[in-house]
Amino acid sequence: MKKLITILSAFLLPTVSLAQNYSFRMMDDGFSSSNSILSIFLILLIPLIWICFIVFVFAFWIVMLIDAIKNSPEKEKIVWVLVIIFTHIIGALVYYFVEKRPKNKAKIEHTENKKE
């Protein structure tokens, strides 16, 4: 839980900095409705984008881990699972480009040859 809070705070720190910068600027320049709406929109949008990105990365990591457990050959299964678990998204990306993508291409080529 502490690790998750640390990661989220690291992603939200630029947003807090941005919010403080806009609030100080609004106090100096006076209240301008177009700038304040844009700044509020940006302050709310940036964390939302980060949260969506984090959820997507986590889902991709889980899908690659499950795929490695189900579809890897027995000799390589332990290695791929450990690589994906300990290197997180980088391991999942390596697994995707080394194992999963070539298998998908082979399946597509096989089905195309079968139709002909």
Phi, psi and omega in degrees: 000320180296322180295318179296317179296321179296316180295314179297321179292326178293325178283329183272347181301315176298328179292318178295319178298318178297318180296318179295320179298315180292322181293321177293322179294321179292326179291326181284318186270348187094177184269117177243123188294321182290320178292321182290322178294317178296318181293320177295319177299314179294321180296325179276331185282322183298312177296326178297318178296316179297318181296317177298319179296316180296318179295318178297315180297317179296318179296318178298318180298315180296317181297318179292324177295315178296318178297319178296322179291319185277320194249354180282150174297154186303321182291328184262349187301311182298318181297313181295320180296316179294320178298314182293320182292314187276339180251003175054237189292327179294317176296322178294320177294318178298315178300317181299312185281334182270319187253305190288313183296314177298326177295319179295319178296320179295320178296318180296314179296322180295317180291326178292319178292328180291324180291327182283000000 
